[in-house]
Amino acid sequence: MTHMMSSKSLSVSALCRSEATADAVRAALGPDRTVRCSTRVGPLAETAGAVAQDAAAADVIIVDLDLSDHAEIDALDRTISGPWADVPVVVTAPDTDLAGLRRLMRLGIADVVPQPVTRSDLLAGIQAAQARRARTASVPPGVPETPAADRRPARRGGLTVAVLKAGGGCGATTMAVHVAAAFSRLANRPRAVGLVDLDVQFGTCGLFLDMPVETSAVEVLRAGRRLDADMLRAAVQHHRSGLDLLGAPDHVVPLDEVTPEAVERLTAACRDLWGCTVIDLPSAWTDWTRTALEQADVVLLVMQMSVPAIHQAARQLETLAAEGLSETPVIGVVNRSAKGLFGRGEMVKNAEKTLGIPLTHLIPSDWKAVSAAVDAGETLFEARQARPARKAVEDVVKAVLAAARRTETAGAAG
């Protein structure tokens, strides 16, 4: 790439720790007449304050950073959250180890350019920053965002499936993991499916897949307006089954620490990044879990065939209706079903009358196979075990796709 492929002059502010890096940046950008570059040399805390006053005029800010200096990274975090909130940042660093890169991406950095700085790397980083700014330019500076409750949920982009528990211990997380894995098997490209664990207090998707969570969903949600598909892509972990995981934190987080606005940004980023997103929700109802359900195209209500579980499922359906979410398709899934239920027994028929929804998806109980898969960090689709259970999960996925198509068709007709 030899130029920015744009007729508009681009304003770049570079904050460098040394004259040598400033010279390298000027040399890399000098030949390109579409870029106007100003440089400042000195410690980040000083140069960041100096450039804060004209940050709004800059299209891109380049920061020369020492990734081993936690004080510098903290200073960058504070500045990005404040004066530079609307300006994409490209970091250049001499030592770009994996841990440092992950920390930067959690801050919402547009790109990282290694040192010594080269023209091609720097222009590629600036181009990535331009693309990010174009995606976030829909809200003009100074205009407050419309509250989530006052907006109709967006339905562009990928499919979103919310997994709702009918009480604890029903195996909803197992179902979320395997539904995501089944979608991944159907995908025509790698990394097309995301599994998001929003059970921020007791989420276990990472444990099921034997993946220690490095960047949790809560950390991503804290990014504010910096949260987009690029940041999400940098935060997730890839499982060998083909799906991407955004896991829950390894410690209990207060439910009120998450906001509806943050969840709406996250679901929008998921739609941009993946063709299908499966979200595992906590049992508790909050303002933000309502937002997650509002953003879903289909809800999977997971239960077991017991009297307490059916009554819990009925309460969930009543709450969905009370919250104005009754138009979202709900698919009832009975997990860990005993063999006798497959004949559409009297208990299933009575449960359907109580719930007012069909219970055609009965997942057979196979504790031994599921336990062995979890111990190996595998899904049943990789282990090739429990064929009846795999077939039942695949049928759930087909039902989700059919429900989404019906909703889309009805929306187009309306």
C-alpha positions as CSV (number, residue, x, y, z in Angstrom):
1,M,0.0,0.0,0.0
2,T,1.6,3.3,-1.1
3,H,-1.1,5.8,-0.2
4,M,-4.3,6.2,1.8
5,M,-6.6,5.9,-1.2
6,S,-8.5,9.0,-0.2
7,S,-8.8,12.5,-1.6
8,K,-9.4,14.0,1.8
9,S,-6.4,15.2,3.8
10,L,-5.9,13.2,7.0
11,S,-4.8,14.8,10.3
12,V,-2.5,12.6,12.4
13,S,-1.1,13.4,15.8
14,A,1.8,11.4,17.0
15,L,2.9,11.2,20.6
16,C,6.4,9.7,20.8
17,R,8.7,8.9,23.7
18,S,11.9,9.7,21.7
19,E,13.1,11.8,18.9
20,A,14.1,8.7,17.0
21,T,10.6,7.3,16.9
22,A,9.2,10.7,16.0
23,D,11.7,10.9,13.1
24,A,10.6,7.4,12.0
25,V,6.9,8.3,12.0
26,R,7.6,11.5,10.1
27,A,9.7,9.6,7.6
28,A,7.0,7.0,7.1
29,L,4.2,9.5,6.5
30,G,6.2,12.2,4.8
31,P,5.9,11.0,1.2
32,D,2.1,10.8,1.5
33,R,0.6,14.2,0.7
34,T,-2.8,13.1,1.9
35,V,-1.5,12.9,5.5
36,R,-0.8,15.9,7.7
37,C,1.3,14.7,10.7
38,S,2.2,16.6,13.8
39,T,4.6,15.0,16.4
40,R,5.2,15.7,20.1
41,V,8.1,14.1,22.1
42,G,8.0,13.3,25.8
43,P,6.4,11.2,28.5
44,L,2.8,10.1,27.6
45,A,1.3,11.9,30.6
46,E,2.7,15.2,29.4
47,T,2.1,14.8,25.7
48,A,-1.4,13.4,26.1
49,G,-2.4,16.5,28.1
50,A,-0.9,18.7,25.4
51,V,-2.7,17.1,22.6
52,A,-6.0,16.7,24.4
53,Q,-7.1,20.2,23.5
54,D,-7.0,19.6,19.8
55,A,-7.8,15.8,19.8
56,A,-11.2,16.6,18.2
57,A,-9.4,17.9,15.2
58,A,-7.3,14.8,14.7
59,D,-8.5,11.9,12.6
60,V,-6.0,9.5,14.2
61,I,-3.7,9.6,17.2
62,I,-0.4,7.5,17.2
63,V,1.0,6.7,20.6
64,D,4.6,5.4,21.1
65,L,4.2,3.1,24.2
66,D,6.3,1.0,26.5
67,L,4.1,-2.1,27.1
68,S,6.1,-3.0,30.1
69,D,5.3,0.3,31.8
70,H,2.0,-0.1,33.6
71,A,1.8,3.6,34.4
72,E,1.9,4.4,30.7
73,I,-0.8,2.0,29.9
74,D,-3.0,3.3,32.7
75,A,-2.4,6.9,31.4
76,L,-3.4,5.8,28.0
77,D,-6.6,4.1,29.4
78,R,-7.6,7.3,31.2
79,T,-7.0,9.5,28.2
80,I,-8.9,7.1,25.8
81,S,-11.8,7.1,28.3
82,G,-11.8,10.9,28.4
83,P,-10.5,13.5,25.9
84,W,-9.8,10.9,23.1
85,A,-13.0,9.1,23.5
86,D,-14.1,9.8,19.8
87,V,-10.6,9.5,18.2
88,P,-9.2,6.2,17.1
89,V,-5.7,5.4,18.5
90,V,-2.9,3.4,16.9
91,V,-0.1,2.2,19.2
92,T,3.5,1.6,18.2
93,A,5.7,-0.3,20.5
94,P,9.1,-2.0,20.4
95,D,8.0,-5.2,22.2
96,T,4.6,-6.4,21.2
97,D,4.2,-9.6,23.2
98,L,0.8,-11.4,23.4
99,A,-0.1,-10.2,26.9
100,G,0.6,-6.6,26.0
101,L,-1.4,-6.8,22.8
102,R,-4.4,-8.3,24.6
103,R,-4.3,-5.5,27.2
104,L,-4.2,-2.9,24.4
105,M,-7.1,-4.4,22.5
106,R,-9.1,-4.4,25.7
107,L,-8.7,-0.7,25.8
108,G,-10.1,-0.5,22.3
109,I,-7.0,0.4,20.3
110,A,-7.6,0.4,16.6
111,D,-4.3,-1.3,15.7
112,V,-0.7,-2.0,17.0
113,V,2.3,-1.2,14.8
114,P,5.6,-2.9,15.7
115,Q,8.9,-1.1,15.9
116,P,11.1,-0.3,14.0
117,V,8.2,1.6,12.3
118,T,7.8,1.0,8.6
119,R,5.7,2.9,6.1
120,S,3.5,0.0,5.1
121,D,2.8,-1.0,8.7
122,L,2.0,2.5,9.8
123,L,-0.3,3.2,6.8
124,A,-2.1,-0.1,7.4
125,G,-2.6,0.9,11.1
126,I,-4.0,4.3,10.1
127,Q,-6.3,2.7,7.6
128,A,-7.7,0.4,10.3
129,A,-8.2,3.4,12.5
130,Q,-10.1,5.2,9.7
131,A,-12.4,2.2,9.2
132,R,-13.1,2.1,12.9
133,R,-14.0,5.8,13.0
134,A,-16.3,5.4,10.0
135,R,-18.2,2.6,11.9
136,T,-18.7,4.7,15.0
137,A,-19.5,8.0,13.3
138,S,-23.3,7.4,13.3
139,V,-23.6,9.3,16.7
140,P,-22.4,12.9,16.1
141,P,-20.2,14.5,18.8
142,G,-22.2,16.2,21.5
143,V,-25.4,14.4,20.7
144,P,-26.5,12.1,23.5
145,E,-27.2,8.5,22.6
146,T,-30.8,7.5,22.6
147,P,-31.5,5.2,25.6
148,A,-31.9,1.5,24.7
149,A,-35.5,1.5,26.0
150,D,-36.5,4.2,23.5
151,R,-35.1,2.4,20.5
152,R,-36.4,-0.5,18.5
153,P,-33.8,-3.3,18.6
154,A,-31.6,-3.6,15.5
155,R,-32.0,-6.7,13.5
156,R,-29.3,-6.2,10.9
157,G,-26.3,-8.6,10.8
158,G,-26.0,-12.0,12.3
159,L,-28.5,-14.1,14.1
160,T,-28.7,-13.8,17.9
161,V,-30.0,-16.7,20.1
162,A,-30.5,-16.1,23.8
163,V,-30.5,-19.1,26.2
164,L,-32.9,-18.6,29.1
165,K,-32.8,-20.9,32.2
166,A,-35.9,-22.2,33.8
167,G,-34.2,-22.3,37.1
168,G,-30.7,-23.6,38.1
169,G,-29.4,-27.0,37.3
170,C,-31.4,-27.5,34.1
171,G,-28.3,-27.8,31.9
172,A,-28.9,-24.6,30.0
173,T,-25.1,-23.9,29.8
174,T,-24.6,-27.4,28.3
175,M,-27.3,-26.6,25.8
176,A,-25.8,-23.2,25.0
177,V,-22.4,-24.7,24.3
178,H,-23.7,-27.5,22.1
179,V,-26.1,-25.3,20.2
180,A,-23.2,-23.0,19.4
181,A,-21.1,-26.0,18.4
182,A,-23.9,-27.2,16.1
183,F,-24.2,-23.8,14.4
184,S,-20.5,-23.8,13.9
185,R,-20.7,-27.2,12.1
186,L,-23.2,-25.7,9.7
187,A,-21.2,-22.5,9.1
188,N,-19.5,-22.1,5.7
189,R,-16.5,-20.2,7.1
190,P,-14.4,-20.6,10.2
191,R,-15.0,-18.4,13.3
192,A,-18.5,-17.6,12.1
193,V,-20.2,-18.5,15.4
194,G,-19.8,-16.8,18.8
195,L,-20.7,-18.1,22.3
196,V,-21.1,-15.3,24.8
197,D,-21.3,-16.1,28.5
198,L,-23.3,-13.3,30.2
199,D,-23.8,-15.2,33.4
200,V,-21.4,-12.8,35.0
201,Q,-21.6,-14.4,38.5
202,F,-21.5,-18.1,37.8
203,G,-20.9,-18.6,34.1
204,T,-19.1,-21.9,33.2
205,C,-18.9,-21.9,29.4
206,G,-15.2,-21.6,29.6
207,L,-14.9,-24.5,32.0
208,F,-17.1,-26.7,29.7
209,L,-14.7,-26.0,26.8
210,D,-11.5,-26.2,29.0
211,M,-10.6,-22.6,28.1
212,P,-9.3,-20.4,30.9
213,V,-10.9,-17.0,30.2
214,E,-8.3,-14.4,29.5
215,T,-10.5,-11.4,28.6
216,S,-14.0,-11.7,30.1
217,A,-17.3,-10.4,28.9
218,V,-17.4,-7.9,31.8
219,E,-14.0,-6.4,30.7
220,V,-15.4,-6.0,27.2
221,L,-18.6,-4.5,28.4
222,R,-16.6,-1.9,30.4
223,A,-15.2,-0.5,27.1
224,G,-18.1,1.8,26.6
225,R,-18.3,3.4,23.1
226,R,-15.0,1.9,22.2
227,L,-16.7,-1.5,22.0
228,D,-17.1,-2.7,18.4
229,A,-16.5,-5.8,16.3
230,D,-12.7,-5.2,16.1
231,M,-12.3,-5.0,19.8
232,L,-14.6,-8.1,20.3
233,R,-12.5,-10.1,17.8
234,A,-9.3,-9.3,19.8
235,A,-10.9,-10.3,23.1
236,V,-12.4,-13.7,22.2
237,Q,-10.8,-17.1,22.3
238,H,-11.1,-19.7,19.5
239,H,-12.1,-23.2,20.3
240,R,-11.0,-26.1,18.2
241,S,-14.7,-27.0,17.5
242,G,-14.8,-23.8,15.3
243,L,-16.6,-21.4,17.6
244,D,-15.3,-18.3,19.4
245,L,-15.9,-17.8,23.1
246,L,-16.3,-14.7,25.1
247,G,-16.3,-16.1,28.6
248,A,-17.6,-15.0,32.0
249,P,-15.2,-13.7,34.6
250,D,-13.6,-16.1,37.1
251,H,-15.0,-14.1,40.0
252,V,-18.4,-12.9,41.1
253,V,-19.4,-9.5,39.6
254,P,-22.3,-7.5,40.9
255,L,-25.2,-7.7,38.4
256,D,-25.7,-4.0,38.6
257,E,-22.2,-3.4,37.3
258,V,-23.5,-4.3,33.8
259,T,-25.7,-1.7,32.0
260,P,-28.4,-2.1,29.3
261,E,-26.4,0.3,27.0
262,A,-23.3,-1.8,27.3
263,V,-25.2,-5.0,26.4
264,E,-26.8,-3.3,23.4
265,R,-23.3,-2.3,22.2
266,L,-22.1,-5.9,22.7
267,T,-24.9,-7.5,20.8
268,A,-24.5,-5.0,18.0
269,A,-20.8,-5.9,17.8
270,C,-21.7,-9.6,17.9
271,R,-24.0,-9.2,14.9
272,D,-21.2,-7.4,13.0
273,L,-18.6,-10.1,13.8
274,W,-20.5,-13.4,13.6
275,G,-23.1,-15.0,11.5
276,C,-24.6,-16.4,14.7
277,T,-24.2,-15.6,18.4
278,V,-25.4,-17.7,21.2
279,I,-25.8,-15.9,24.5
280,D,-26.0,-17.8,27.8
281,L,-27.9,-15.6,30.3
282,P,-28.2,-15.7,34.1
283,S,-31.3,-16.8,35.8
284,A,-31.9,-13.4,37.4
285,W,-33.9,-10.7,35.6
286,T,-32.3,-7.3,35.4
287,D,-32.6,-4.3,33.1
288,W,-29.7,-5.5,31.0
289,T,-30.8,-9.1,30.7
290,R,-34.1,-7.7,29.4
291,T,-32.0,-5.8,26.8
292,A,-30.2,-9.0,25.8
293,L,-33.5,-10.8,25.3
294,E,-34.9,-7.8,23.4
295,Q,-32.0,-8.0,21.0
296,A,-32.4,-11.7,20.5
297,D,-34.0,-13.1,17.3
298,V,-35.0,-16.4,19.1
299,V,-35.1,-17.4,22.8
300,L,-34.3,-21.0,23.9
301,L,-36.1,-21.7,27.1
302,V,-34.3,-24.7,28.7
303,M,-36.0,-26.8,31.4
304,Q,-36.2,-30.3,32.8
305,M,-39.3,-32.4,33.0
306,S,-40.2,-31.9,36.6
307,V,-43.1,-30.0,38.3
308,P,-40.8,-27.3,39.8
309,A,-39.0,-26.8,36.5
310,I,-42.2,-26.4,34.5
311,H,-43.5,-23.9,37.0
312,Q,-40.2,-21.9,36.7
313,A,-40.5,-22.1,32.9
314,A,-44.0,-20.7,33.1
315,R,-42.8,-17.8,35.3
316,Q,-40.1,-17.0,32.7
317,L,-42.8,-17.0,29.9
318,E,-45.0,-14.7,32.0
319,T,-42.1,-12.3,32.6
320,L,-41.3,-12.2,28.9
321,A,-44.9,-11.2,28.2
322,A,-44.9,-8.7,31.0
323,E,-41.7,-7.1,29.7
324,G,-43.2,-6.7,26.2
325,L,-41.1,-9.5,24.7
326,S,-43.9,-11.9,23.8
327,E,-43.3,-11.4,20.0
328,T,-39.9,-12.9,20.2
329,P,-40.1,-16.6,19.2
330,V,-39.6,-18.9,22.1
331,I,-38.5,-22.5,21.6
332,G,-38.9,-24.8,24.6
333,V,-36.1,-27.4,25.1
334,V,-36.5,-30.2,27.6
335,N,-33.0,-31.2,28.7
336,R,-31.9,-34.6,30.2
337,S,-35.1,-36.3,29.1
338,A,-35.9,-39.8,30.2
339,K,-36.6,-42.4,27.5
340,G,-40.2,-42.7,28.5
341,L,-40.9,-39.1,27.5
342,F,-40.1,-39.7,23.8
343,G,-43.5,-41.2,23.4
344,R,-45.1,-37.8,24.1
345,G,-46.3,-39.0,27.5
346,E,-49.0,-37.5,29.6
347,M,-46.5,-35.3,31.5
348,V,-45.3,-33.6,28.4
349,K,-48.8,-32.9,27.3
350,N,-49.7,-31.4,30.6
351,A,-46.6,-29.3,30.6
352,E,-47.5,-28.0,27.1
353,K,-50.9,-27.0,28.4
354,T,-49.3,-25.2,31.4
355,L,-46.7,-23.3,29.3
356,G,-48.7,-22.7,26.1
357,I,-45.8,-23.6,23.9
358,P,-45.0,-27.0,22.2
359,L,-42.3,-29.1,23.7
360,T,-41.1,-31.0,20.7
361,H,-37.4,-30.8,21.5
362,L,-36.5,-33.4,24.1
363,I,-32.7,-33.8,24.6
364,P,-32.0,-37.4,25.8
365,S,-30.0,-37.7,29.0
366,D,-26.5,-39.1,28.5
367,W,-24.5,-38.0,31.5
368,K,-21.6,-40.3,30.8
369,A,-20.9,-39.0,27.3
370,V,-21.4,-35.3,28.3
371,S,-19.2,-35.7,31.4
372,A,-16.4,-37.3,29.3
373,A,-16.7,-34.5,26.7
374,V,-16.5,-31.8,29.4
375,D,-13.4,-33.5,31.0
376,A,-11.7,-33.4,27.6
377,G,-12.8,-29.8,26.8
378,E,-14.7,-31.1,23.8
379,T,-18.3,-30.8,22.5
380,L,-20.3,-33.9,21.7
381,F,-19.8,-33.1,18.0
382,E,-16.0,-33.4,18.2
383,A,-16.2,-36.5,20.5
384,R,-18.7,-38.1,18.1
385,Q,-20.5,-39.5,21.2
386,A,-24.1,-39.6,22.2
387,R,-25.6,-39.6,18.7
388,P,-29.2,-39.2,19.8
389,A,-28.3,-36.1,21.8
390,R,-26.3,-34.6,18.9
391,K,-29.3,-35.2,16.6
392,A,-31.7,-33.6,19.1
393,V,-29.4,-30.5,19.3
394,E,-29.2,-30.3,15.5
395,D,-33.0,-30.4,15.4
396,V,-33.1,-27.4,17.9
397,V,-30.8,-25.5,15.5
398,K,-33.0,-26.2,12.6
399,A,-36.0,-24.9,14.6
400,V,-34.1,-21.7,15.5
401,L,-33.4,-21.1,11.8
402,A,-37.0,-21.8,10.8
403,A,-38.3,-19.4,13.5
404,A,-35.9,-16.7,12.5
405,R,-36.9,-17.1,8.8
406,R,-40.6,-16.8,9.8
407,T,-40.0,-13.6,11.8
408,E,-38.0,-12.2,8.9
409,T,-40.7,-13.0,6.4
410,A,-43.4,-11.6,8.6
411,G,-41.3,-8.4,9.1
412,A,-40.9,-8.0,5.3
413,A,-44.6,-8.5,4.7
414,G,-45.5,-6.0,7.4
